[in-house]
Amino acid sequence: MSELQGLSGAPAGTLITISELHRLATFLGCGYDVDAHHEANGHWVVIFTIADRRYGLSTVRGQLRRWRRLEPLLTFLSAHCQYHDAMRLHTGSWTFSRSAAPDN
């Protein structure tokens, strides 16, 4: 895991891959929150909060993962983040949120 560099919408923290996130959630026995932020440059970034700690989503090369469009981001989150407690999309002054189903 490497350090975040000035991510908008989140304090500096640590980068984590999706597989590391799943291992950490399993080890800690808890779910996680997902926050997708729309940056001023037009890209979307994802921040996970687990056990009161924030992590940016990392690429396999150790860079912060960014999406240009919302649809591929939502497809990724739908496929890889089934065990989230809450999911929020932040764009401008709007925040859209979804809580996990009770059986998660």
N, C-alpha and C positions, 0 to 999 in steps of 0.2 A: 504494500500500500504506500502511495506517495502523497506528498502534501498538495493541497489545493492552492492555486495562485489567484487570489482576488476574484472569486466567483461572485457574480451579482446575485442578490437575493439570499445569500447565505454567508455566515461567517467562515473564515478560513478553517479548514478541517483536513480530513484525510480522504484520499480516493480509495474506492473499493470496487472490485469486479462483481458481477452478479453472482458468480459461483461462491466467492468469498462471503457475500452478503447472506446467501442461503446457509452456508456452513456456520456463520456467526449466529444467525437467528435460531438454528437448530441447537447449537451449543448452549446459548442463553435461554432457550425455551420460550422465546417471545416473538411477537410479530414486529412489524416495522411500519413506519409512515413513509409515504412517497410524496415528494413535492417536485413538480415540474415547473420550472421558471422560464418565462420568455424573456430573453436578454434584449438589451437595446439594439444589438447588432442583428437581431432577427432570428437568432438561434435559440433552441430549447435545450435546457440542461436539467438533469435529474439529481435530486438530493434525497438520500435516505436518512431517516432518523430511527435509531435503534438504541435502546437503553440510554436515552438522553444524550446520545452522541450523533453528530451529523457526518455523513459521508457523501462525497460526490461520486457519480458513476464513472468508472475508469474504462478506457479501452484496453485491449490486450497490450498495447504499447506504453501504457501508463499515463496517457493523456486524458483530460476530462472529455467525456463523450458528449457530443453535441449533435442535434438534429436540425435540419433546415426547415422541415415541415412537421406539423402536428400529427398527421395521420400515421407516418412510420413510427413516431414516438409512442402513440397510443397502441399500435400493434405490438411493439416491443414490450410495453408494460403489461398488456393483456396476456402475452405469452409467458413472461418471466416473473411476474409479481403477483401470483395468485394468493399468497399468504399475507398480504398487507393488512394493516389495521385501518388505515385511512389513506386516501389518495387525493391530492390537491393539484390543480392547474392554476398557475398565477400568470396573468397577462395584464399589463397596465394596472389599473385600479380594480380589476376583477379577479375573483378567486372562485373557482368551481371545485366542489369537493364531493367525495363519495366515501362512505364508511363501508367496511367489509361486511359481508353477510354474517349473521350470528353463528353459522356453523363452521366458519374458518378457524 
